[in-house]
Amino acid sequence: MINTDNFLYKKGICSETTIGIEGDYLLTDLLEEYLDVNTSDIDKRIGSIAIEALENIANPLNYLLDEAKKERRSLNAYIAGKLMENPYFYADIAEKALRLIKQTKAMQEELILKERSEE
């Protein structure tokens, strides 16, 4: 849990009402609140990628179970435990999210350029 003090409010990450609720919010809650304010679809997509990555880092066992399920494999408890002890495992989750965000932004830029060229 992080404390949402005046710094977060001043930076526009959380609303004034967030401060009044004892200030304890998960980072994902703050991002979701931030996304509610932003109406851009691309901002919401990028935010959802970031939220998913944060949730995967916060709940690595659920992430590993979901990945194993997608690949139709069983999850070895010993290997899962070793992975969760490795900081590179968490860095990999973050890097995947950053690559996806970069791809999303690139696709948006391509669409904008295409629309401008058609005008």
C-alpha positions as MATLAB code, in Angstrom:
seq = 'MINTDNFLYKKGICSETTIGIEGDYLLTDLLEEYLDVNTSDIDKRIGSIAIEALENIANPLNYLLDEAKKERRSLNAYIAGKLMENPYFYADIAEKALRLIKQTKAMQEELILKERSEE';
ca = [
       0.000    0.000    0.000;
       1.168    3.524   -0.685;
       0.120    6.717    1.000;
      -1.679    9.214   -1.231;
      -0.618   12.500    0.290;
      -0.841   15.987   -1.176;
       2.013   15.175   -3.561;
      -0.158   12.751   -5.516;
      -3.077   15.170   -5.513;
      -0.889   18.041   -6.728;
       0.499   15.850   -9.513;
      -3.068   15.074  -10.636;
      -2.762   11.357   -9.972;
      -5.612   11.210   -7.488;
      -8.607   13.369   -6.674;
      -9.143   15.547   -3.632;
     -11.613   12.984   -2.276;
      -8.932   10.296   -2.300;
      -7.033   12.250    0.348;
     -10.085   12.158    2.621;
     -10.248    8.352    2.659;
      -7.288    7.974    4.996;
      -4.986    8.048    1.983;
      -4.433    4.288    1.662;
      -4.803    3.119   -1.925;
      -3.115    0.526   -4.035;
      -1.224    1.885   -7.000;
      -3.652    0.102   -9.320;
      -6.544    1.968   -7.667;
      -4.790    5.255   -8.365;
      -4.210    4.348  -11.988;
      -7.831    3.333  -12.457;
      -8.977    6.620  -10.944;
      -6.555    8.486  -13.205;
      -7.883    6.657  -16.255;
     -11.458    7.578  -15.384;
     -10.464   11.235  -15.788;
      -8.674   10.694  -19.104;
     -11.069   10.039  -21.955;
      -8.557    9.104  -24.631;
      -8.933    5.474  -25.709;
      -5.187    5.147  -26.158;
      -4.566    6.436  -22.619;
      -7.037    3.888  -21.296;
      -5.379    1.068  -23.268;
      -1.922    2.055  -22.057;
      -3.220    2.397  -18.514;
      -4.840   -1.019  -18.629;
      -1.536   -2.545  -19.783;
       0.239   -0.874  -16.864;
      -2.436   -1.968  -14.382;
      -2.252   -5.557  -15.611;
       1.535   -5.569  -15.229;
       1.296   -4.158  -11.706;
      -1.298   -6.756  -10.771;
       0.905   -9.509  -12.209;
       3.853   -8.262  -10.182;
       1.735   -7.954   -7.052;
       0.215  -11.444   -7.537;
       2.932  -13.483   -9.240;
       1.392  -16.855   -8.421;
      -1.875  -15.933  -10.148;
       0.149  -14.668  -13.105;
       2.068  -17.933  -13.341;
      -1.126  -19.982  -13.042;
      -2.775  -17.937  -15.809;
       0.259  -18.315  -18.072;
       0.370  -22.073  -17.461;
      -3.346  -22.307  -18.213;
      -2.907  -20.390  -21.497;
      -0.195  -22.833  -22.527;
      -2.239  -25.822  -21.298;
       0.502  -26.852  -18.908;
       0.628  -27.591  -15.220;
       2.598  -25.345  -12.896;
       5.464  -26.883  -10.959;
       5.334  -25.453   -7.426;
       9.097  -25.642   -6.932;
       9.838  -23.795  -10.171;
       7.123  -21.238   -9.423;
       8.691  -20.579   -6.031;
      12.145  -20.150   -7.562;
      10.783  -17.783  -10.203;
       9.062  -15.640   -7.596;
      12.354  -15.313   -5.695;
      14.108  -13.982   -8.802;
      13.960  -10.197   -9.345;
      14.476  -10.689  -13.086;
      11.106  -12.449  -13.213;
       9.405   -9.217  -12.115;
      11.570   -7.130  -14.423;
      10.488   -9.349  -17.313;
       6.809   -8.713  -16.540;
       7.471   -4.949  -16.523;
       9.539   -5.090  -19.721;
       6.796   -6.999  -21.543;
       4.296   -4.334  -20.512;
       6.616   -1.529  -21.638;
       7.122   -3.203  -25.030;
       3.354   -3.552  -25.445;
       2.847    0.098  -24.488;
       5.501    1.125  -27.028;
       3.795   -0.959  -29.738;
       0.426    0.557  -28.845;
       1.823    4.086  -29.121;
       3.498    3.253  -32.444;
       0.225    1.902  -33.839;
      -1.537    5.061  -32.731;
       1.079    7.239  -34.424;
       0.722    5.224  -37.636;
      -3.043    5.730  -37.584;
      -2.645    9.460  -37.033;
      -0.177    9.744  -39.934;
      -2.481    7.717  -42.170;
      -5.466    9.929  -41.299;
      -3.435   13.078  -41.983;
      -2.238   11.779  -45.348;
      -5.810   10.995  -46.384;
      -7.000   14.542  -45.676;
];
